[in-house]
Amino acid sequence: MLITLLVIAAVWVLVKLLPVVLMFVAALVLVGTLNPIVGWLETKRIRRKARSRSCLGRPVILIALLLFLTIPPLVVQLRGLVEREPEMRGRRLSYANARRSRTRWRSS
């Protein structure tokens, strides 16, 4: 009985601490990713501020570039979808009506 209660309590604590555990894992992934870059910059005798800006600035620039390249095509596709929406709805309704009429014919 006591072991069961302890297991339930441990699971409850783990569920409550899950966000903290996930942040810790994310931090470890970030450290593991940036460590070789920081080591290389240290061997080149680059100052700490410059290393920090370099390690943290490049991902920001890459994300901005990614957004810059992906958002415009997404907007174009959404505009096309909105323009074709009445046609697509009409096709969907005609398909549903045809299917419904076939179903009624079979059941009568």
Phi and psi in radians as a Rosetta constraint file:
Dihedral C 1 N 2 CA 2 C 2 CIRCULARHARMONIC -1.158 0.35
Dihedral N 2 CA 2 C 2 N 3 CIRCULARHARMONIC -0.680 0.35
Dihedral C 2 N 3 CA 3 C 3 CIRCULARHARMONIC -1.127 0.35
Dihedral N 3 CA 3 C 3 N 4 CIRCULARHARMONIC -0.708 0.35
Dihedral C 3 N 4 CA 4 C 4 CIRCULARHARMONIC -1.066 0.35
Dihedral N 4 CA 4 C 4 N 5 CIRCULARHARMONIC -0.789 0.35
Dihedral C 4 N 5 CA 5 C 5 CIRCULARHARMONIC -1.100 0.35
Dihedral N 5 CA 5 C 5 N 6 CIRCULARHARMONIC -0.695 0.35
Dihedral C 5 N 6 CA 6 C 6 CIRCULARHARMONIC -1.138 0.35
Dihedral N 6 CA 6 C 6 N 7 CIRCULARHARMONIC -0.706 0.35
Dihedral C 6 N 7 CA 7 C 7 CIRCULARHARMONIC -1.121 0.35
Dihedral N 7 CA 7 C 7 N 8 CIRCULARHARMONIC -0.774 0.35
Dihedral C 7 N 8 CA 8 C 8 CIRCULARHARMONIC -1.084 0.35
Dihedral N 8 CA 8 C 8 N 9 CIRCULARHARMONIC -0.741 0.35
Dihedral C 8 N 9 CA 9 C 9 CIRCULARHARMONIC -1.136 0.35
Dihedral N 9 CA 9 C 9 N 10 CIRCULARHARMONIC -0.689 0.35
Dihedral C 9 N 10 CA 10 C 10 CIRCULARHARMONIC -1.147 0.35
Dihedral N 10 CA 10 C 10 N 11 CIRCULARHARMONIC -0.730 0.35
Dihedral C 10 N 11 CA 11 C 11 CIRCULARHARMONIC -1.127 0.35
Dihedral N 11 CA 11 C 11 N 12 CIRCULARHARMONIC -0.724 0.35
Dihedral C 11 N 12 CA 12 C 12 CIRCULARHARMONIC -1.081 0.35
Dihedral N 12 CA 12 C 12 N 13 CIRCULARHARMONIC -0.778 0.35
Dihedral C 12 N 13 CA 13 C 13 CIRCULARHARMONIC -1.120 0.35
Dihedral N 13 CA 13 C 13 N 14 CIRCULARHARMONIC -0.720 0.35
Dihedral C 13 N 14 CA 14 C 14 CIRCULARHARMONIC -1.095 0.35
Dihedral N 14 CA 14 C 14 N 15 CIRCULARHARMONIC -0.725 0.35
Dihedral C 14 N 15 CA 15 C 15 CIRCULARHARMONIC -1.118 0.35
Dihedral N 15 CA 15 C 15 N 16 CIRCULARHARMONIC -0.715 0.35
Dihedral C 15 N 16 CA 16 C 16 CIRCULARHARMONIC -1.186 0.35
Dihedral N 16 CA 16 C 16 N 17 CIRCULARHARMONIC -0.565 0.35
Dihedral C 16 N 17 CA 17 C 17 CIRCULARHARMONIC -1.632 0.35
Dihedral N 17 CA 17 C 17 N 18 CIRCULARHARMONIC 0.060 0.35
Dihedral C 17 N 18 CA 18 C 18 CIRCULARHARMONIC -0.989 0.35
Dihedral N 18 CA 18 C 18 N 19 CIRCULARHARMONIC -0.769 0.35
Dihedral C 18 N 19 CA 19 C 19 CIRCULARHARMONIC -1.033 0.35
Dihedral N 19 CA 19 C 19 N 20 CIRCULARHARMONIC -0.668 0.35
Dihedral C 19 N 20 CA 20 C 20 CIRCULARHARMONIC -1.168 0.35
Dihedral N 20 CA 20 C 20 N 21 CIRCULARHARMONIC -0.740 0.35
Dihedral C 20 N 21 CA 21 C 21 CIRCULARHARMONIC -1.114 0.35
Dihedral N 21 CA 21 C 21 N 22 CIRCULARHARMONIC -0.735 0.35
Dihedral C 21 N 22 CA 22 C 22 CIRCULARHARMONIC -1.135 0.35
Dihedral N 22 CA 22 C 22 N 23 CIRCULARHARMONIC -0.678 0.35
Dihedral C 22 N 23 CA 23 C 23 CIRCULARHARMONIC -1.140 0.35
Dihedral N 23 CA 23 C 23 N 24 CIRCULARHARMONIC -0.671 0.35
Dihedral C 23 N 24 CA 24 C 24 CIRCULARHARMONIC -1.111 0.35
Dihedral N 24 CA 24 C 24 N 25 CIRCULARHARMONIC -0.743 0.35
Dihedral C 24 N 25 CA 25 C 25 CIRCULARHARMONIC -1.131 0.35
Dihedral N 25 CA 25 C 25 N 26 CIRCULARHARMONIC -0.731 0.35
Dihedral C 25 N 26 CA 26 C 26 CIRCULARHARMONIC -1.100 0.35
Dihedral N 26 CA 26 C 26 N 27 CIRCULARHARMONIC -0.705 0.35
Dihedral C 26 N 27 CA 27 C 27 CIRCULARHARMONIC -1.111 0.35
Dihedral N 27 CA 27 C 27 N 28 CIRCULARHARMONIC -0.703 0.35
Dihedral C 27 N 28 CA 28 C 28 CIRCULARHARMONIC -1.137 0.35
Dihedral N 28 CA 28 C 28 N 29 CIRCULARHARMONIC -0.678 0.35
Dihedral C 28 N 29 CA 29 C 29 CIRCULARHARMONIC -1.107 0.35
Dihedral N 29 CA 29 C 29 N 30 CIRCULARHARMONIC -0.756 0.35
Dihedral C 29 N 30 CA 30 C 30 CIRCULARHARMONIC -1.108 0.35
Dihedral N 30 CA 30 C 30 N 31 CIRCULARHARMONIC -0.757 0.35
Dihedral C 30 N 31 CA 31 C 31 CIRCULARHARMONIC -1.106 0.35
Dihedral N 31 CA 31 C 31 N 32 CIRCULARHARMONIC -0.783 0.35
Dihedral C 31 N 32 CA 32 C 32 CIRCULARHARMONIC -1.119 0.35
Dihedral N 32 CA 32 C 32 N 33 CIRCULARHARMONIC -0.566 0.35
Dihedral C 32 N 33 CA 33 C 33 CIRCULARHARMONIC -1.310 0.35
Dihedral N 33 CA 33 C 33 N 34 CIRCULARHARMONIC -0.739 0.35
Dihedral C 33 N 34 CA 34 C 34 CIRCULARHARMONIC -1.506 0.35
Dihedral N 34 CA 34 C 34 N 35 CIRCULARHARMONIC -0.264 0.35
Dihedral C 34 N 35 CA 35 C 35 CIRCULARHARMONIC -1.024 0.35
Dihedral N 35 CA 35 C 35 N 36 CIRCULARHARMONIC -0.790 0.35
Dihedral C 35 N 36 CA 36 C 36 CIRCULARHARMONIC -1.105 0.35
Dihedral N 36 CA 36 C 36 N 37 CIRCULARHARMONIC -0.640 0.35
Dihedral C 36 N 37 CA 37 C 37 CIRCULARHARMONIC -1.158 0.35
Dihedral N 37 CA 37 C 37 N 38 CIRCULARHARMONIC -0.772 0.35
Dihedral C 37 N 38 CA 38 C 38 CIRCULARHARMONIC -1.119 0.35
Dihedral N 38 CA 38 C 38 N 39 CIRCULARHARMONIC -0.731 0.35
Dihedral C 38 N 39 CA 39 C 39 CIRCULARHARMONIC -1.054 0.35
Dihedral N 39 CA 39 C 39 N 40 CIRCULARHARMONIC -0.759 0.35
Dihedral C 39 N 40 CA 40 C 40 CIRCULARHARMONIC -1.116 0.35
Dihedral N 40 CA 40 C 40 N 41 CIRCULARHARMONIC -0.738 0.35
Dihedral C 40 N 41 CA 41 C 41 CIRCULARHARMONIC -1.154 0.35
Dihedral N 41 CA 41 C 41 N 42 CIRCULARHARMONIC -0.582 0.35
Dihedral C 41 N 42 CA 42 C 42 CIRCULARHARMONIC -1.158 0.35
Dihedral N 42 CA 42 C 42 N 43 CIRCULARHARMONIC -0.664 0.35
Dihedral C 42 N 43 CA 43 C 43 CIRCULARHARMONIC -1.181 0.35
Dihedral N 43 CA 43 C 43 N 44 CIRCULARHARMONIC -0.446 0.35
Dihedral C 43 N 44 CA 44 C 44 CIRCULARHARMONIC -1.498 0.35
Dihedral N 44 CA 44 C 44 N 45 CIRCULARHARMONIC 0.044 0.35
Dihedral C 44 N 45 CA 45 C 45 CIRCULARHARMONIC 1.033 0.35
Dihedral N 45 CA 45 C 45 N 46 CIRCULARHARMONIC 0.758 0.35
Dihedral C 45 N 46 CA 46 C 46 CIRCULARHARMONIC -1.566 0.35
Dihedral N 46 CA 46 C 46 N 47 CIRCULARHARMONIC 2.441 0.35
Dihedral C 46 N 47 CA 47 C 47 CIRCULARHARMONIC -1.148 0.35
Dihedral N 47 CA 47 C 47 N 48 CIRCULARHARMONIC 2.771 0.35
Dihedral C 47 N 48 CA 48 C 48 CIRCULARHARMONIC -1.045 0.35
Dihedral N 48 CA 48 C 48 N 49 CIRCULARHARMONIC -0.752 0.35
Dihedral C 48 N 49 CA 49 C 49 CIRCULARHARMONIC -1.069 0.35
Dihedral N 49 CA 49 C 49 N 50 CIRCULARHARMONIC -0.769 0.35
Dihedral C 49 N 50 CA 50 C 50 CIRCULARHARMONIC -1.141 0.35
Dihedral N 50 CA 50 C 50 N 51 CIRCULARHARMONIC -0.673 0.35
Dihedral C 50 N 51 CA 51 C 51 CIRCULARHARMONIC -1.114 0.35
Dihedral N 51 CA 51 C 51 N 52 CIRCULARHARMONIC -0.749 0.35
Dihedral C 51 N 52 CA 52 C 52 CIRCULARHARMONIC -1.096 0.35
Dihedral N 52 CA 52 C 52 N 53 CIRCULARHARMONIC -0.799 0.35
Dihedral C 52 N 53 CA 53 C 53 CIRCULARHARMONIC -1.086 0.35
Dihedral N 53 CA 53 C 53 N 54 CIRCULARHARMONIC -0.694 0.35
Dihedral C 53 N 54 CA 54 C 54 CIRCULARHARMONIC -1.170 0.35
Dihedral N 54 CA 54 C 54 N 55 CIRCULARHARMONIC -0.779 0.35
Dihedral C 54 N 55 CA 55 C 55 CIRCULARHARMONIC -1.248 0.35
Dihedral N 55 CA 55 C 55 N 56 CIRCULARHARMONIC -0.595 0.35
Dihedral C 55 N 56 CA 56 C 56 CIRCULARHARMONIC -1.650 0.35
Dihedral N 56 CA 56 C 56 N 57 CIRCULARHARMONIC -0.416 0.35
Dihedral C 56 N 57 CA 57 C 57 CIRCULARHARMONIC -1.382 0.35
Dihedral N 57 CA 57 C 57 N 58 CIRCULARHARMONIC -0.638 0.35
Dihedral C 57 N 58 CA 58 C 58 CIRCULARHARMONIC -1.095 0.35
Dihedral N 58 CA 58 C 58 N 59 CIRCULARHARMONIC -0.780 0.35
Dihedral C 58 N 59 CA 59 C 59 CIRCULARHARMONIC -1.075 0.35
Dihedral N 59 CA 59 C 59 N 60 CIRCULARHARMONIC -0.635 0.35
Dihedral C 59 N 60 CA 60 C 60 CIRCULARHARMONIC -1.098 0.35
Dihedral N 60 CA 60 C 60 N 61 CIRCULARHARMONIC -0.772 0.35
Dihedral C 60 N 61 CA 61 C 61 CIRCULARHARMONIC -1.117 0.35
Dihedral N 61 CA 61 C 61 N 62 CIRCULARHARMONIC -0.717 0.35
Dihedral C 61 N 62 CA 62 C 62 CIRCULARHARMONIC -1.127 0.35
Dihedral N 62 CA 62 C 62 N 63 CIRCULARHARMONIC -0.697 0.35
Dihedral C 62 N 63 CA 63 C 63 CIRCULARHARMONIC -1.163 0.35
Dihedral N 63 CA 63 C 63 N 64 CIRCULARHARMONIC -0.735 0.35
Dihedral C 63 N 64 CA 64 C 64 CIRCULARHARMONIC -1.082 0.35
Dihedral N 64 CA 64 C 64 N 65 CIRCULARHARMONIC -0.730 0.35
Dihedral C 64 N 65 CA 65 C 65 CIRCULARHARMONIC -1.116 0.35
Dihedral N 65 CA 65 C 65 N 66 CIRCULARHARMONIC -0.729 0.35
Dihedral C 65 N 66 CA 66 C 66 CIRCULARHARMONIC -1.070 0.35
Dihedral N 66 CA 66 C 66 N 67 CIRCULARHARMONIC -0.792 0.35
Dihedral C 66 N 67 CA 67 C 67 CIRCULARHARMONIC -1.115 0.35
Dihedral N 67 CA 67 C 67 N 68 CIRCULARHARMONIC -0.710 0.35
Dihedral C 67 N 68 CA 68 C 68 CIRCULARHARMONIC -1.073 0.35
Dihedral N 68 CA 68 C 68 N 69 CIRCULARHARMONIC -0.605 0.35
Dihedral C 68 N 69 CA 69 C 69 CIRCULARHARMONIC -1.504 0.35
Dihedral N 69 CA 69 C 69 N 70 CIRCULARHARMONIC -0.418 0.35
Dihedral C 69 N 70 CA 70 C 70 CIRCULARHARMONIC -1.766 0.35
Dihedral N 70 CA 70 C 70 N 71 CIRCULARHARMONIC -0.489 0.35
Dihedral C 70 N 71 CA 71 C 71 CIRCULARHARMONIC -1.159 0.35
Dihedral N 71 CA 71 C 71 N 72 CIRCULARHARMONIC -0.829 0.35
Dihedral C 71 N 72 CA 72 C 72 CIRCULARHARMONIC -1.018 0.35
Dihedral N 72 CA 72 C 72 N 73 CIRCULARHARMONIC -0.791 0.35
Dihedral C 72 N 73 CA 73 C 73 CIRCULARHARMONIC -1.101 0.35
Dihedral N 73 CA 73 C 73 N 74 CIRCULARHARMONIC -0.596 0.35
Dihedral C 73 N 74 CA 74 C 74 CIRCULARHARMONIC -1.124 0.35
Dihedral N 74 CA 74 C 74 N 75 CIRCULARHARMONIC -0.731 0.35
Dihedral C 74 N 75 CA 75 C 75 CIRCULARHARMONIC -1.111 0.35
Dihedral N 75 CA 75 C 75 N 76 CIRCULARHARMONIC -0.728 0.35
Dihedral C 75 N 76 CA 76 C 76 CIRCULARHARMONIC -1.082 0.35
Dihedral N 76 CA 76 C 76 N 77 CIRCULARHARMONIC -0.759 0.35
Dihedral C 76 N 77 CA 77 C 77 CIRCULARHARMONIC -1.137 0.35
Dihedral N 77 CA 77 C 77 N 78 CIRCULARHARMONIC -0.701 0.35
Dihedral C 77 N 78 CA 78 C 78 CIRCULARHARMONIC -1.149 0.35
Dihedral N 78 CA 78 C 78 N 79 CIRCULARHARMONIC -0.688 0.35
Dihedral C 78 N 79 CA 79 C 79 CIRCULARHARMONIC -1.071 0.35
Dihedral N 79 CA 79 C 79 N 80 CIRCULARHARMONIC -0.779 0.35
Dihedral C 79 N 80 CA 80 C 80 CIRCULARHARMONIC -1.079 0.35
Dihedral N 80 CA 80 C 80 N 81 CIRCULARHARMONIC -0.687 0.35
Dihedral C 80 N 81 CA 81 C 81 CIRCULARHARMONIC -1.131 0.35
Dihedral N 81 CA 81 C 81 N 82 CIRCULARHARMONIC -0.744 0.35
Dihedral C 81 N 82 CA 82 C 82 CIRCULARHARMONIC -1.150 0.35
Dihedral N 82 CA 82 C 82 N 83 CIRCULARHARMONIC -0.690 0.35
Dihedral C 82 N 83 CA 83 C 83 CIRCULARHARMONIC -1.173 0.35
Dihedral N 83 CA 83 C 83 N 84 CIRCULARHARMONIC -0.619 0.35
Dihedral C 83 N 84 CA 84 C 84 CIRCULARHARMONIC -1.571 0.35
Dihedral N 84 CA 84 C 84 N 85 CIRCULARHARMONIC -0.030 0.35
Dihedral C 84 N 85 CA 85 C 85 CIRCULARHARMONIC -1.009 0.35
Dihedral N 85 CA 85 C 85 N 86 CIRCULARHARMONIC -0.789 0.35
Dihedral C 85 N 86 CA 86 C 86 CIRCULARHARMONIC -1.061 0.35
Dihedral N 86 CA 86 C 86 N 87 CIRCULARHARMONIC -0.703 0.35
Dihedral C 86 N 87 CA 87 C 87 CIRCULARHARMONIC -1.114 0.35
Dihedral N 87 CA 87 C 87 N 88 CIRCULARHARMONIC -0.754 0.35
Dihedral C 87 N 88 CA 88 C 88 CIRCULARHARMONIC -1.152 0.35
Dihedral N 88 CA 88 C 88 N 89 CIRCULARHARMONIC -0.677 0.35
Dihedral C 88 N 89 CA 89 C 89 CIRCULARHARMONIC -1.139 0.35
Dihedral N 89 CA 89 C 89 N 90 CIRCULARHARMONIC -0.724 0.35
Dihedral C 89 N 90 CA 90 C 90 CIRCULARHARMONIC -1.074 0.35
Dihedral N 90 CA 90 C 90 N 91 CIRCULARHARMONIC -0.750 0.35
Dihedral C 90 N 91 CA 91 C 91 CIRCULARHARMONIC -1.101 0.35
Dihedral N 91 CA 91 C 91 N 92 CIRCULARHARMONIC -0.714 0.35
Dihedral C 91 N 92 CA 92 C 92 CIRCULARHARMONIC -1.123 0.35
Dihedral N 92 CA 92 C 92 N 93 CIRCULARHARMONIC -0.743 0.35
Dihedral C 92 N 93 CA 93 C 93 CIRCULARHARMONIC -1.168 0.35
Dihedral N 93 CA 93 C 93 N 94 CIRCULARHARMONIC -0.716 0.35
Dihedral C 93 N 94 CA 94 C 94 CIRCULARHARMONIC -1.137 0.35
Dihedral N 94 CA 94 C 94 N 95 CIRCULARHARMONIC -0.659 0.35
Dihedral C 94 N 95 CA 95 C 95 CIRCULARHARMONIC -1.126 0.35
Dihedral N 95 CA 95 C 95 N 96 CIRCULARHARMONIC -0.753 0.35
Dihedral C 95 N 96 CA 96 C 96 CIRCULARHARMONIC -1.149 0.35
Dihedral N 96 CA 96 C 96 N 97 CIRCULARHARMONIC -0.714 0.35
Dihedral C 96 N 97 CA 97 C 97 CIRCULARHARMONIC -1.146 0.35
Dihedral N 97 CA 97 C 97 N 98 CIRCULARHARMONIC -0.721 0.35
Dihedral C 97 N 98 CA 98 C 98 CIRCULARHARMONIC -1.116 0.35
Dihedral N 98 CA 98 C 98 N 99 CIRCULARHARMONIC -0.713 0.35
Dihedral C 98 N 99 CA 99 C 99 CIRCULARHARMONIC -1.162 0.35
Dihedral N 99 CA 99 C 99 N 100 CIRCULARHARMONIC -0.698 0.35
Dihedral C 99 N 100 CA 100 C 100 CIRCULARHARMONIC -1.138 0.35
Dihedral N 100 CA 100 C 100 N 101 CIRCULARHARMONIC -0.721 0.35
Dihedral C 100 N 101 CA 101 C 101 CIRCULARHARMONIC -1.173 0.35
Dihedral N 101 CA 101 C 101 N 102 CIRCULARHARMONIC -0.630 0.35
Dihedral C 101 N 102 CA 102 C 102 CIRCULARHARMONIC -1.158 0.35
Dihedral N 102 CA 102 C 102 N 103 CIRCULARHARMONIC -0.654 0.35
Dihedral C 102 N 103 CA 103 C 103 CIRCULARHARMONIC -1.170 0.35
Dihedral N 103 CA 103 C 103 N 104 CIRCULARHARMONIC -0.723 0.35
Dihedral C 103 N 104 CA 104 C 104 CIRCULARHARMONIC -1.113 0.35
Dihedral N 104 CA 104 C 104 N 105 CIRCULARHARMONIC -0.699 0.35
Dihedral C 104 N 105 CA 105 C 105 CIRCULARHARMONIC -1.104 0.35
Dihedral N 105 CA 105 C 105 N 106 CIRCULARHARMONIC -0.701 0.35
Dihedral C 105 N 106 CA 106 C 106 CIRCULARHARMONIC -1.199 0.35
Dihedral N 106 CA 106 C 106 N 107 CIRCULARHARMONIC -0.654 0.35
Dihedral C 106 N 107 CA 107 C 107 CIRCULARHARMONIC -1.385 0.35
Dihedral N 107 CA 107 C 107 N 108 CIRCULARHARMONIC -0.355 0.35
